[in-house]
Amino acid sequence: MFTNELKKGDMVKLRNGWKARIEDNMKGNTRLATVYGYCEEMGSVYSHDIVHKINADSTTTPIEYTPAQLKCKERANAFGF
């Protein structure tokens, strides 16, 4: 599954282990999400930081990235992120 296929309301697991709920139906390098970490907050999340979709039965589906998202990840890594 690609990050562009995620829909509003889908639960995902982020690279840092936190969970998030997708809040938009957009495609691209960033997605709007409510992140459940130390506190609940809403903001933009890089698509390459989404690693799994959490299904309704609590199973997970791994996420694949588009070439543009992989290029964005390489640029972010070059700056130490």
Protein Blocks (a to p, Z undefined) as FASTA:
>chain_A
ZZklpcehiacddfkopacddfbfbecjbdcdddddfbccdddddfklpmbdcdfkopac
dddddfklmmmmmmmmmnoZZ
